Amino acid sequence: MRALFSWGAAFVIVVLVALWLGSGTLVEGGHGPGNGEKPVISLFDPKAAHAAGSKAEQDQVNEPDPKLTIAEREAKTQGAAAPVRSVEVKTYTAVAMPIEVAVRGQTKAKATVTAAAETAGTVATVNVTKGQAVKAGDLLCTLDPETRQAAVAQAQAALAQAQAGLDKAQADYDTNKTLIAKGAATQNSARALETALVAAKANVAAAQAGLDNAKTELARTRIVAKVDGIVQDPIANQGSMLAAGGTCATIVELNPIIFSGAVPEARIAYAKIGLPASVTTVTGDTLQGKVTYVSAVSDPATRAFPAEIELPNPDNKVQAGLSATATVNVGTAPAQLLPQSVLTLNDDGTLGVRAVDNGKVVFYPVTIVKDAREGMYVTGLPLKVDVITVGQEFVKSGDMVKAVQDLGKSSVGPTAATEGAQS
């Protein structure tokens, strides 16, 4: 039993010595790690021990100080002796891109005109139906002329009578003038004949005015369209009595048609009368026109400014009341078409791109003006710029880098930018 205990104790001692030798460290003076540690090899080979000690000291020097921040560690490790990184860049050239403002609204008729009777009378005929297209001058309704034809005939007779009186007065005046020239009549006799001639001329003028009025009153029994458009309710019924001002028919004027929308207050500085615009309705029709009205006062509820665009609609194809979207061209600006992958944020959260200028990384803030299928149209860059396409996440502003041209076919280039702007 005692022999078994001795063999077990010896085995434990051997294991402990093996573990100590495997650690490769000798501690002198009981100072603990870092204060008296030496390689075990120093017991057998002083030269090897010196080399191992030098390596341990170097590792301790290279170990990062945990008290330093990440930025301070990078600054310490990326000093003047830090290697220059390589990044891939692609050159983008600015192109003139249209700046467009989108406005939502709806179409409306330019005007709704009431064809009204100008005189009282009974409706004799109704010459149009609902939905019918009419031109200016087309007959809509007729009223019973009643006594208006007789009034015209009477006025014509009165004019003929007045004309006969004028002819007689003129003849008397001319005869008297001849007698005075021969000395057969006195000068005083001419005054009475001259007065009679003036009165006869006045009678003719009055009779002519009476005839014109009678004809006008008769013409008012024919109610015609004053504008081109589409006939809508209300329409008069045959046999009904119309007072002066009564409605014969209602005409909706659709050519030109008006787009009515509201410009957001953030974009009101772009809104100008006369700007070209394209309007697409919910039915897929697209019309071209110009801005004709921009309100000087915003809507109190929405803070948006009412605006109107006049659009030619020669065939009355587009109806009033359709939802539509207008795209107003407010001018052009130099812009680059970039792939979305090159856009990034700086430390302040500003959207932009990293580029290389004379071998140094530069951050340019950008503004996205249009999101297209082929990329992002942005402003805020120089007219020509080398944008980092690969490696931008490993560099920051101010770093010196080696720029290599990106030859990848997937990147959006100046040619694509030009085509996108032209489209």
Helices and strands as residue ranges (DSSP letters): H 2-23, E 25-27, E 37-39, G 40-43, H 46-62, H 70-77, E 85-93, E 95-108, E 111-116, E 121-126, E 133-134, E 139-143, H 148-182, H 188-219, E 222-224, E 229-232, E 241-242, E 247-253, E 257-263, G 265-270, E 276-281, E 286-294, E 305-311, E 323-338, G 340-342, E 344-345, E 351-357, E 360-365, E 367-372, E 375-379, E 384-390, G 392-394, E 401-405, H 414-422
